[in-house]
Amino acid sequence: MHKRSNIYRMWPFPGGRLLRCVLAGGLLTLLAHSAIAQDSDALPAAQSQADQTSAITTIEAAQAAHQHAIREKARIEQEYVQEEQACSTLFFVNACRARAKERRRAALEPVQRAQVEADTQMRRIRAAEHDQALAGKNDKQELEAAKKEQQAQQKDQKNTRKHQQDESLQMQQDAHKDADQKVRQPHQQTESAAEAQKRADNISAYEKKVEAAEAHQRDLAAKKAEKNRNRKTPSSTEPKPLEPAAPGASK
């Protein structure tokens, strides 16, 4: 009993503190091993996050990666809170909390990079889709413009052909009229000469009628004048009036 008490006096710490230190050292060792294991696991996780973000080719995949990063950040924060609470029961609280913060930072770093990459890929894909939609719209507008231009050219060609056909038809009609006119011209000339002669004959006949009428009128006027003269001349059976005697004649 005396020897045992001497041993306790030689030990620098009381029995209770020694036990607590031993337990604390063991716990710290376990936490260190756990941190090493977590750091070793964080490398594949970071590599997996990088692989996921590099494989993003659609908006849906980018949104899924963004949501996954948010869940991972929440999980890391929850683990950090639990570790910080565990550190408050240890002897070396500040050192434990510092290591917990470092593990939190190391775990959050690849997740934050993955989130940023997912957001970047999302913006890139949306920009590419916008450019593609704009290019498609421009292509559609160019196609419609080319189609309208082609339709306008076809309409112009159709109008040109119709105009040419109308001109050709008009030329054929004019040629037919000229040919028919040439065929009818001698007959028309004959008819014109006959009509002219007929008109001349009618004029001559009319003039003769006028002359005959005028001659008849002259005859009537002459007969009337003769008749009037005969009325004024005295008859031979009527007694002649006495003529006065000449002066110096015998009675």
Secondary structure per residue as TSV (DSSP state, phi and psi in degrees):
chain	resnum	aa	ss	phi	psi
A	1	M	-	360.0	-37.9
A	2	H	H	-68.4	-40.6
A	3	K	H	-64.9	-38.3
A	4	R	H	-64.3	-39.7
A	5	S	H	-67.8	-31.3
A	6	N	H	-65.6	-38.6
A	7	I	H	-63.1	-42.4
A	8	Y	H	-63.9	-33.7
A	9	R	H	-71.3	-29.8
A	10	M	H	-74.6	-26.0
A	11	W	S	-75.2	132.7
A	12	P	S	-69.2	-18.2
A	13	F	S	-117.5	148.6
A	14	P	-	-62.5	163.2
A	15	G	H	-60.3	-40.5
A	16	G	H	-66.9	-42.9
A	17	R	H	-66.3	-37.0
A	18	L	H	-61.1	-42.7
A	19	L	H	-64.9	-41.6
A	20	R	H	-65.4	-37.3
A	21	C	H	-66.3	-40.7
A	22	V	H	-63.2	-44.9
A	23	L	H	-64.1	-40.7
A	24	A	H	-64.0	-41.6
A	25	G	H	-63.8	-39.8
A	26	G	H	-64.8	-40.9
A	27	L	H	-65.9	-39.6
A	28	L	H	-63.5	-37.3
A	29	T	H	-63.4	-43.4
A	30	L	H	-63.2	-42.6
A	31	L	H	-63.5	-37.3
A	32	A	H	-63.8	-46.2
A	33	H	H	-61.0	-39.1
A	34	S	H	-64.5	-40.2
A	35	A	H	-64.2	-40.3
A	36	I	H	-62.7	-41.5
A	37	A	H	-65.7	-40.4
A	38	Q	H	-66.0	-40.4
A	39	D	H	-64.0	-38.1
A	40	S	H	-68.4	-33.4
A	41	D	H	-76.2	-25.3
A	42	A	H	-68.7	-28.6
A	43	L	H	-64.6	-51.2
A	44	P	H	-61.3	-35.7
A	45	A	H	-64.0	-43.7
A	46	A	H	-63.8	-40.3
A	47	Q	H	-64.5	-37.8
A	48	S	H	-65.2	-41.0
A	49	Q	H	-61.6	-42.9
A	50	A	H	-63.7	-40.3
A	51	D	H	-64.6	-40.0
A	52	Q	H	-65.3	-44.2
A	53	T	H	-69.5	-33.3
A	54	S	H	-72.0	-21.5
A	55	A	T	-91.9	4.8
A	56	I	-	-74.0	123.6
A	57	T	-	-130.2	-4.8
A	58	T	S	-133.4	163.3
A	59	I	H	-63.9	-38.8
A	60	E	H	-63.3	-42.4
A	61	A	H	-65.6	-39.0
A	62	A	H	-65.3	-41.2
A	63	Q	H	-65.4	-39.0
A	64	A	H	-64.2	-41.5
A	65	A	H	-65.1	-37.8
A	66	H	H	-63.6	-46.3
A	67	Q	H	-64.9	-37.4
A	68	H	H	-63.8	-40.6
A	69	A	H	-63.9	-38.7
A	70	I	H	-63.6	-42.5
A	71	R	H	-65.1	-39.3
A	72	E	H	-65.2	-40.8
A	73	K	H	-62.8	-40.9
A	74	A	H	-64.1	-40.3
A	75	R	H	-64.8	-42.8
A	76	I	H	-64.5	-40.9
A	77	E	H	-63.7	-38.7
A	78	Q	H	-65.7	-41.9
A	79	E	H	-64.0	-38.3
A	80	Y	H	-63.2	-40.7
A	81	V	H	-62.6	-41.9
A	82	Q	H	-64.9	-42.8
A	83	E	H	-64.5	-39.4
A	84	E	H	-65.3	-37.8
A	85	Q	H	-66.5	-37.0
A	86	A	H	-67.6	-33.9
A	87	C	H	-65.9	-27.7
A	88	S	T	-67.9	-15.3
A	89	T	T	-93.9	-5.1
A	90	L	S	-94.0	169.0
A	91	F	S	-76.5	-45.0
A	92	F	-	-94.3	75.9
A	93	V	H	-68.9	-45.3
A	94	N	H	-65.2	-42.8
A	95	A	H	-63.4	-41.0
A	96	C	H	-63.6	-44.2
A	97	R	H	-65.8	-37.0
A	98	A	H	-62.3	-43.1
A	99	R	H	-66.4	-36.8
A	100	A	H	-64.4	-41.9
A	101	K	H	-63.3	-39.2
A	102	E	H	-65.2	-42.4
A	103	R	H	-64.0	-39.0
A	104	R	H	-60.9	-45.8
A	105	R	H	-62.3	-45.2
A	106	A	H	-63.9	-35.5
A	107	A	H	-75.6	-35.3
A	108	L	H	-74.9	-29.3
A	109	E	H	-56.8	-53.4
A	110	P	H	-66.0	-31.8
A	111	V	H	-67.4	-42.0
A	112	Q	H	-64.9	-40.2
A	113	R	H	-61.7	-41.0
A	114	A	H	-64.4	-38.8
A	115	Q	H	-66.0	-44.6
A	116	V	H	-61.7	-42.3
A	117	E	H	-64.6	-40.3
A	118	A	H	-62.4	-43.4
A	119	D	H	-64.6	-39.4
A	120	T	H	-63.7	-44.8
A	121	Q	H	-63.9	-36.9
A	122	M	H	-62.5	-45.7
A	123	R	H	-64.5	-39.6
A	124	R	H	-64.1	-43.7
A	125	I	H	-66.1	-41.9
A	126	R	H	-64.0	-39.9
A	127	A	H	-64.0	-41.2
A	128	A	H	-65.1	-41.4
A	129	E	H	-65.0	-39.6
A	130	H	H	-63.4	-44.4
A	131	D	H	-63.8	-39.5
A	132	Q	H	-66.2	-42.1
A	133	A	H	-64.2	-40.5
A	134	L	H	-65.2	-41.0
A	135	A	H	-64.3	-40.5
A	136	G	H	-63.9	-38.7
A	137	K	H	-65.0	-42.8
A	138	N	H	-64.0	-41.6
A	139	D	H	-61.7	-40.6
A	140	K	H	-64.9	-43.0
A	141	Q	H	-64.0	-41.5
A	142	E	H	-64.9	-38.8
A	143	L	H	-64.9	-43.0
A	144	E	H	-64.9	-40.2
A	145	A	H	-64.1	-42.0
A	146	A	H	-65.0	-37.9
A	147	K	H	-65.1	-43.6
A	148	K	H	-64.0	-39.5
A	149	E	H	-64.0	-41.5
A	150	Q	H	-64.1	-42.8
A	151	Q	H	-62.6	-39.8
A	152	A	H	-64.7	-41.4
A	153	Q	H	-64.1	-42.2
A	154	Q	H	-62.8	-39.5
A	155	K	H	-65.2	-42.4
A	156	D	H	-62.8	-43.3
A	157	Q	H	-63.0	-40.0
A	158	K	H	-64.0	-43.8
A	159	N	H	-64.6	-38.2
A	160	T	H	-64.7	-43.9
A	161	R	H	-63.3	-41.4
A	162	K	H	-63.8	-41.5
A	163	H	H	-63.2	-42.5
A	164	Q	H	-64.5	-41.0
A	165	Q	H	-64.3	-41.4
A	166	D	H	-63.1	-42.9
A	167	E	H	-63.5	-41.7
A	168	S	H	-63.7	-42.6
A	169	L	H	-64.3	-40.5
A	170	Q	H	-64.3	-40.6
A	171	M	H	-63.9	-40.1
A	172	Q	H	-64.5	-42.9
A	173	Q	H	-63.3	-42.2
A	174	D	H	-63.2	-41.7
A	175	A	H	-63.2	-40.6
A	176	H	H	-64.8	-40.6
A	177	K	H	-64.1	-40.9
A	178	D	H	-63.9	-42.8
A	179	A	H	-64.4	-43.0
A	180	D	H	-66.0	-35.7
A	181	Q	H	-65.7	-40.2
A	182	K	H	-64.6	-37.3
A	183	V	H	-69.4	-39.0
A	184	R	H	-85.0	-12.1
A	185	Q	H	-61.8	-47.0
A	186	P	H	-59.9	-42.9
A	187	H	H	-64.7	-40.6
A	188	Q	H	-64.9	-38.8
A	189	Q	H	-63.3	-41.4
A	190	T	H	-62.4	-44.9
A	191	E	H	-63.1	-38.6
A	192	S	H	-64.3	-42.4
A	193	A	H	-64.3	-42.0
A	194	A	H	-64.8	-41.8
A	195	E	H	-64.5	-39.2
A	196	A	H	-63.6	-41.7
A	197	Q	H	-65.7	-37.5
A	198	K	H	-65.7	-42.7
A	199	R	H	-62.6	-40.2
A	200	A	H	-64.1	-40.0
A	201	D	H	-64.8	-41.9
A	202	N	H	-63.2	-41.2
A	203	I	H	-64.1	-42.7
A	204	S	H	-63.7	-42.0
A	205	A	H	-64.8	-40.9
A	206	Y	H	-63.6	-41.8
A	207	E	H	-63.4	-38.4
A	208	K	H	-65.0	-41.2
A	209	K	H	-62.3	-41.5
A	210	V	H	-63.5	-43.2
A	211	E	H	-63.1	-40.6
A	212	A	H	-63.9	-41.1
A	213	A	H	-65.1	-41.7
A	214	E	H	-64.4	-40.1
A	215	A	H	-64.0	-39.2
A	216	H	H	-65.0	-40.2
A	217	Q	H	-64.3	-38.3
A	218	R	H	-66.0	-39.8
A	219	D	H	-62.9	-43.5
A	220	L	H	-62.6	-40.4
A	221	A	H	-66.1	-38.2
A	222	A	H	-67.3	-42.8
A	223	K	H	-63.8	-39.7
A	224	K	H	-65.6	-39.7
A	225	A	H	-67.0	-38.2
A	226	E	H	-63.8	-42.1
A	227	K	H	-63.1	-40.4
A	228	N	H	-65.3	-37.6
A	229	R	H	-66.0	-38.7
A	230	N	H	-65.1	-32.8
A	231	R	H	-68.8	-34.5
A	232	K	H	-79.7	-22.2
A	233	T	S	-77.9	129.8
A	234	P	-	-71.4	153.3
A	235	S	-	-81.3	153.6
A	236	S	T	-73.3	-20.4
A	237	T	T	-83.5	-17.7
A	238	E	S	-76.2	146.0
A	239	P	-	-69.1	141.7
A	240	K	-	-81.7	141.4
A	241	P	-	-67.3	149.3
A	242	L	-	-69.5	141.6
A	243	E	-	-95.2	141.1
A	244	P	-	-65.8	143.7
A	245	A	-	-70.9	152.4
A	246	A	-	-80.4	145.6
A	247	P	T	-62.2	136.1
A	248	G	T	88.3	-1.5
A	249	A	-	-81.0	157.1
A	250	S	-	-76.9	146.9
A	251	K	-	-91.0	360.0
